[in-house]
Amino acid sequence: MKNHSLIHSGERPHKCSVCNRGFTQTHVLKTHMLIHTGEKPYKCEVCLKSFRHSSPLNIHMRKHLHMYPYMCRYCGKLFVESGQLGVHEG
């Protein structure tokens, strides 16, 4: 509950030592620090491409697994991400 109240109070007690940006939770600060260190701890086991976060890796893996869940309603072209479909359909 304390962490949730920080969202509403605007308090950001966890500060980045590099850029001084504040965060409400320590795990978010730790993830942010990856930007400064250049570390990309999530690695594709197929092609060895690396990512800072797990979400882009999960989306990337769809390509290797031939999982294209988003289909254009006009031409039937398939996409890995909904954003790609949105750009395609305009």
Stockholm file with secondary structure:
# STOCKHOLM 1.0

chainA/1-90         MKNHSLIHSGERPHKCSVCNRGFTQTHVLKTHMLIHTGEKPYKCEVCLKSFRHSSPLNIHMRKHLHMYPYMCRYCGKLFVESGQLGVHEG
#=GR chainA/1-90 SS CHHHHHHHHCCCCEECTTTCCEESSHHHHHHHHHHHHCCCCEECTTTCCEESSHHHHHHHHHHHTTCCCEECTTTCCEESSHHHHHHHHC
#=GC SS_cons        CHHHHHHHHCCCCEECTTTCCEESSHHHHHHHHHHHHCCCCEECTTTCCEESSHHHHHHHHHHHTTCCCEECTTTCCEESSHHHHHHHHC
//
